[in-house]
Amino acid sequence: MIRPRRQRAGEGDDSNPLHDAAWLFSYADLMTQLLIFSILMLTVLGLKPPEKKAAPRQDDLLETVKQVEQFVKESGLADSMAIDRAADRLVIRMKSAILFGEAQAKLTPAAERVLSGLTPVLARAPSRLRVEGHTDDVPIRSSLFPSNWELSTARAISVIQYLEDHGIDRDRLSVAGYGEFHPLAPNDSADRRALNRRVEIVVLGG
């Protein structure tokens, strides 16, 4: 006697809601992929840095650079002055010979020509200013300056005092003396030692 095959649950039974529902697997897979894609998009958008507009201080620094470059060009001081521009600062580099006598820290009359042209430009810039003094590596020993540190600092202070006396607020000013320890070039010739004897006005744009 042949027994009829027992029908499995859901097989051939139209009343079963899961009957012929293989499409649910594809649908669930699609929904999972969409969910993952949405999470990734939200993550990427959330981590994307906002666009930065040009800072007002940077605009001011660019304007100061233009005005200093124009002064150097018009004054014919290109051989004695240099401008070093970085993203967040401007360095106005002046050879000590146009500001001071040998081994001296008192401004010469010729220094007035240089600083009187720079001061109005620096006064208009809202940035802080740092004046740095530098020397070569030839030792100095005198009653006034026991070392190059004292000489470089005294020279920077002389420039600072001039800037303050001519209208730049003291709270914008700072001073540093580095002696022979931050040379631009090796101290192996007279010309290179002259490069290292300098005063720098650093216009801080950040």
Secondary structure as UniProt FT lines:
FT   TURN            9..10
FT   TURN            14..15
FT   TURN            17..20
FT   HELIX           23..47
FT   HELIX           56..75
FT   TURN            78..80
FT   STRAND          81..85
FT   STRAND          89..95
FT   HELIX           96..98
FT   TURN            102..103
FT   HELIX           109..124
FT   STRAND          128..134
FT   HELIX           148..165
FT   TURN            166..167
FT   HELIX           170..172
FT   STRAND          173..177
FT   TURN            179..180
FT   HELIX           190..196
FT   STRAND          198..204
//
